[in-house]
Amino acid sequence: MSDAISYTLHLGTEADTMGLARKLAAAVPAGSLIALTGDLGAGKSTLARAFIRARLEDDMAEVPSPTFTLVQTYDCDDGVEIWHADLYRLTDPEEAYELGLDEARDEAICLIEWPDRMPDDWWNGALEITLEIAEQGARNATFKGNAARWQALIEKVAS
Protein backbone atom coordinates (compact mmCIF):
# COMPACT_ATOMS: atom_id res chain seq x y z
CA MET A 1 0.00 0.00 0.00
CA SER A 2 1.77 3.17 -1.16
CA ASP A 3 1.68 6.29 1.00
CA ALA A 4 -0.03 4.32 3.75
CA ILE A 5 -0.88 5.47 7.24
CA SER A 6 -1.05 3.22 10.29
CA TYR A 7 -2.27 4.14 13.75
CA THR A 8 -3.08 1.99 16.80
CA LEU A 9 -5.65 2.99 19.40
CA HIS A 10 -6.07 1.22 22.77
CA LEU A 11 -9.68 0.41 23.73
CA GLY A 12 -9.82 -0.45 27.42
CA THR A 13 -13.49 -1.44 27.55
CA GLU A 14 -16.38 -2.45 25.31
CA ALA A 15 -17.75 1.06 25.90
CA ASP A 16 -14.53 2.43 24.36
CA THR A 17 -15.08 0.21 21.31
CA MET A 18 -18.64 1.48 21.00
CA GLY A 19 -17.41 5.07 21.35
CA LEU A 20 -14.93 4.50 18.55
CA ALA A 21 -17.73 3.09 16.40
CA ARG A 22 -19.84 6.21 17.01
CA LYS A 23 -16.94 8.46 15.96
CA LEU A 24 -16.37 6.36 12.85
CA ALA A 25 -20.07 6.40 11.97
CA ALA A 26 -20.08 10.19 12.10
CA ALA A 27 -16.99 10.51 9.91
CA VAL A 28 -17.01 7.69 7.32
CA PRO A 29 -18.42 8.89 3.98
CA ALA A 30 -20.57 6.98 1.53
CA GLY A 31 -18.50 4.98 -0.94
CA SER A 32 -16.22 3.61 1.78
CA LEU A 33 -15.11 0.05 2.34
CA ILE A 34 -14.11 -0.72 5.92
CA ALA A 35 -12.27 -4.04 6.21
CA LEU A 36 -12.63 -5.42 9.74
CA THR A 37 -9.93 -7.95 10.58
CA GLY A 38 -9.07 -9.85 13.74
CA ASP A 39 -9.41 -13.22 15.41
CA LEU A 40 -12.73 -14.71 16.49
CA GLY A 41 -13.99 -12.75 19.48
CA ALA A 42 -11.79 -9.72 18.81
CA GLY A 43 -14.77 -7.39 18.54
CA LYS A 44 -15.42 -7.03 14.80
CA SER A 45 -19.17 -7.62 15.14
CA THR A 46 -19.38 -5.41 18.24
CA LEU A 47 -17.71 -2.55 16.35
CA ALA A 48 -19.89 -3.07 13.26
CA ARG A 49 -23.11 -3.28 15.30
CA ALA A 50 -22.31 -0.07 17.21
CA PHE A 51 -21.35 1.68 13.94
CA ILE A 52 -24.66 0.70 12.32
CA ARG A 53 -26.73 1.72 15.34
CA ALA A 54 -24.95 5.09 15.44
CA ARG A 55 -25.62 5.73 11.73
CA LEU A 56 -29.24 4.70 12.18
CA GLU A 57 -29.43 6.92 15.29
CA ASP A 58 -31.10 4.04 17.14
CA ASP A 59 -29.22 2.41 20.02
CA MET A 60 -31.81 -0.38 20.16
CA ALA A 61 -31.92 -1.20 16.43
CA GLU A 62 -31.84 -4.90 15.69
CA VAL A 63 -28.49 -5.56 14.03
CA PRO A 64 -28.06 -9.31 13.58
CA SER A 65 -24.75 -10.83 12.65
CA PRO A 66 -24.51 -11.61 8.93
CA THR A 67 -22.69 -14.87 9.68
CA PHE A 68 -25.37 -17.02 8.02
CA THR A 69 -27.03 -14.50 5.69
CA LEU A 70 -23.59 -13.24 4.56
CA VAL A 71 -24.92 -9.68 4.05
CA GLN A 72 -27.31 -7.42 5.97
CA THR A 73 -28.27 -4.01 4.57
CA TYR A 74 -29.52 -0.92 6.37
CA ASP A 75 -31.03 2.32 5.03
CA CYS A 76 -29.97 5.44 6.91
CA ASP A 77 -32.10 8.58 7.12
CA ASP A 78 -29.49 10.53 5.14
CA GLY A 79 -29.99 8.21 2.15
CA VAL A 80 -26.76 6.28 2.67
CA GLU A 81 -27.00 2.52 2.65
CA ILE A 82 -24.82 0.34 4.89
CA TRP A 83 -23.86 -3.16 3.79
CA HIS A 84 -22.54 -5.36 6.61
CA ALA A 85 -20.94 -8.54 5.30
CA ASP A 86 -19.34 -11.53 6.96
CA LEU A 87 -17.27 -13.41 4.39
CA TYR A 88 -16.06 -16.14 6.77
CA ARG A 89 -18.05 -18.86 5.00
CA LEU A 90 -16.87 -18.02 1.48
CA THR A 91 -14.53 -20.59 -0.02
CA ASP A 92 -13.41 -18.55 -3.04
CA PRO A 93 -12.96 -14.76 -3.34
CA GLU A 94 -14.98 -14.78 -6.57
CA GLU A 95 -18.07 -15.73 -4.53
CA ALA A 96 -18.01 -12.22 -3.07
CA TYR A 97 -19.17 -10.82 -6.42
CA GLU A 98 -22.40 -12.81 -6.13
CA LEU A 99 -23.26 -10.81 -2.99
CA GLY A 100 -23.32 -7.50 -4.91
CA LEU A 101 -20.72 -5.83 -2.71
CA ASP A 102 -18.60 -4.80 -5.69
CA GLU A 103 -21.46 -2.60 -6.91
CA ALA A 104 -22.55 -1.41 -3.46
CA ARG A 105 -19.10 -0.16 -2.46
CA ASP A 106 -19.28 2.79 -4.86
CA GLU A 107 -22.18 4.47 -3.05
CA ALA A 108 -22.78 2.60 0.21
CA ILE A 109 -20.69 2.14 3.31
CA CYS A 110 -19.48 -1.46 3.30
CA LEU A 111 -18.37 -3.03 6.58
CA ILE A 112 -16.69 -6.33 5.75
CA GLU A 113 -15.71 -8.90 8.35
CA TRP A 114 -13.16 -11.51 7.24
CA PRO A 115 -12.03 -9.40 4.27
CA ASP A 116 -9.17 -11.81 3.56
CA ARG A 117 -11.84 -13.74 1.63
CA MET A 118 -12.66 -10.84 -0.70
CA PRO A 119 -11.02 -10.27 -4.11
CA ASP A 120 -7.60 -8.60 -3.92
CA ASP A 121 -8.64 -5.57 -5.97
CA TRP A 122 -11.30 -4.66 -3.39
CA TRP A 123 -8.54 -3.55 -1.00
CA ASN A 124 -7.87 -0.48 -3.19
CA GLY A 125 -9.09 2.51 -1.19
CA ALA A 126 -10.23 0.43 1.80
CA LEU A 127 -9.67 1.37 5.42
CA GLU A 128 -8.49 -1.68 7.33
CA ILE A 129 -9.27 -1.84 11.04
CA THR A 130 -7.58 -4.73 12.82
CA LEU A 131 -8.89 -5.57 16.28
CA GLU A 132 -6.67 -7.51 18.67
CA ILE A 133 -7.44 -8.81 22.13
CA ALA A 134 -5.14 -7.19 24.70
CA GLU A 135 -4.69 -7.80 28.42
CA GLN A 136 -7.70 -7.89 30.76
CA GLY A 137 -10.27 -7.89 27.96
CA ALA A 138 -9.07 -4.68 26.36
CA ARG A 139 -8.67 -4.32 22.59
CA ASN A 140 -6.22 -2.61 20.29
CA ALA A 141 -7.58 -1.18 17.04
CA THR A 142 -5.03 -0.61 14.29
CA PHE A 143 -6.09 1.53 11.34
CA LYS A 144 -4.35 1.15 7.98
CA GLY A 145 -5.17 2.90 4.77
CA ASN A 146 -4.08 5.32 2.09
CA ALA A 147 -2.89 8.47 3.84
CA ALA A 148 -4.47 10.85 1.31
CA ARG A 149 -7.90 9.33 1.81
CA TRP A 150 -7.93 8.29 5.47
CA GLN A 151 -5.47 10.43 7.48
CA ALA A 152 -7.99 13.14 8.45
CA LEU A 153 -10.56 10.54 9.50
CA ILE A 154 -8.04 8.58 11.56
CA GLU A 155 -6.89 11.76 13.30
CA LYS A 156 -10.52 12.68 14.05
CA VAL A 157 -11.46 9.33 15.59
CA ALA A 158 -8.17 9.07 17.49
CA SER A 159 -8.77 12.36 19.32
C-alpha positions in Angstrom: 0.0 0.0 0.0 1.8 3.2 -1.2 1.7 6.3 1.0 0.0 4.3 3.7 -0.9 5.5 7.2 -1.0 3.2 10.3 -2.3 4.1 13.7 -3.1 2.0 16.8 -5.7 3.0 19.4 -6.1 1.2 22.8 -9.7 0.4 23.7 -9.8 -0.5 27.4 -13.5 -1.4 27.5 -16.4 -2.5 25.3 -17.8 1.1 25.9 -14.5 2.4 24.4 -15.1 0.2 21.3 -18.6 1.5 21.0 -17.4 5.1 21.4 -14.9 4.5 18.5 -17.7 3.1 16.4 -19.8 6.2 17.0 -16.9 8.5 16.0 -16.4 6.4 12.8 -20.1 6.4 12.0 -20.1 10.2 12.1 -17.0 10.5 9.9 -17.0 7.7 7.3 -18.4 8.9 4.0 -20.6 7.0 1.5 -18.5 5.0 -0.9 -16.2 3.6 1.8 -15.1 0.1 2.3 -14.1 -0.7 5.9 -12.3 -4.0 6.2 -12.6 -5.4 9.7 -9.9 -7.9 10.6 -9.1 -9.8 13.7 -9.4 -13.2 15.4 -12.7 -14.7 16.5 -14.0 -12.8 19.5 -11.8 -9.7 18.8 -14.8 -7.4 18.5 -15.4 -7.0 14.8 -19.2 -7.6 15.1 -19.4 -5.4 18.2 -17.7 -2.6 16.3 -19.9 -3.1 13.3 -23.1 -3.3 15.3 -22.3 -0.1 17.2 -21.4 1.7 13.9 -24.7 0.7 12.3 -26.7 1.7 15.3 -25.0 5.1 15.4 -25.6 5.7 11.7 -29.2 4.7 12.2 -29.4 6.9 15.3 -31.1 4.0 17.1 -29.2 2.4 20.0 -31.8 -0.4 20.2 -31.9 -1.2 16.4 -31.8 -4.9 15.7 -28.5 -5.6 14.0 -28.1 -9.3 13.6 -24.7 -10.8 12.6 -24.5 -11.6 8.9 -22.7 -14.9 9.7 -25.4 -17.0 8.0 -27.0 -14.5 5.7 -23.6 -13.2 4.6 -24.9 -9.7 4.1 -27.3 -7.4 6.0 -28.3 -4.0 4.6 -29.5 -0.9 6.4 -31.0 2.3 5.0 -30.0 5.4 6.9 -32.1 8.6 7.1 -29.5 10.5 5.1 -30.0 8.2 2.2 -26.8 6.3 2.7 -27.0 2.5 2.7 -24.8 0.3 4.9 -23.9 -3.2 3.8 -22.5 -5.4 6.6 -20.9 -8.5 5.3 -19.3 -11.5 7.0 -17.3 -13.4 4.4 -16.1 -16.1 6.8 -18.1 -18.9 5.0 -16.9 -18.0 1.5 -14.5 -20.6 0.0 -13.4 -18.6 -3.0 -13.0 -14.8 -3.3 -15.0 -14.8 -6.6 -18.1 -15.7 -4.5 -18.0 -12.2 -3.1 -19.2 -10.8 -6.4 -22.4 -12.8 -6.1 -23.3 -10.8 -3.0 -23.3 -7.5 -4.9 -20.7 -5.8 -2.7 -18.6 -4.8 -5.7 -21.5 -2.6 -6.9 -22.5 -1.4 -3.5 -19.1 -0.2 -2.5 -19.3 2.8 -4.9 -22.2 4.5 -3.0 -22.8 2.6 0.2 -20.7 2.1 3.3 -19.5 -1.5 3.3 -18.4 -3.0 6.6 -16.7 -6.3 5.8 -15.7 -8.9 8.3 -13.2 -11.5 7.2 -12.0 -9.4 4.3 -9.2 -11.8 3.6 -11.8 -13.7 1.6 -12.7 -10.8 -0.7 -11.0 -10.3 -4.1 -7.6 -8.6 -3.9 -8.6 -5.6 -6.0 -11.3 -4.7 -3.4 -8.5 -3.6 -1.0 -7.9 -0.5 -3.2 -9.1 2.5 -1.2 -10.2 0.4 1.8 -9.7 1.4 5.4 -8.5 -1.7 7.3 -9.3 -1.8 11.0 -7.6 -4.7 12.8 -8.9 -5.6 16.3 -6.7 -7.5 18.7 -7.4 -8.8 22.1 -5.1 -7.2 24.7 -4.7 -7.8 28.4 -7.7 -7.9 30.8 -10.3 -7.9 28.0 -9.1 -4.7 26.4 -8.7 -4.3 22.6 -6.2 -2.6 20.3 -7.6 -1.2 17.0 -5.0 -0.6 14.3 -6.1 1.5 11.3 -4.3 1.1 8.0 -5.2 2.9 4.8 -4.1 5.3 2.1 -2.9 8.5 3.8 -4.5 10.8 1.3 -7.9 9.3 1.8 -7.9 8.3 5.5 -5.5 10.4 7.5 -8.0 13.1 8.5 -10.6 10.5 9.5 -8.0 8.6 11.6 -6.9 11.8 13.3 -10.5 12.7 14.0 -11.5 9.3 15.6 -8.2 9.1 17.5 -8.8 12.4 19.3 
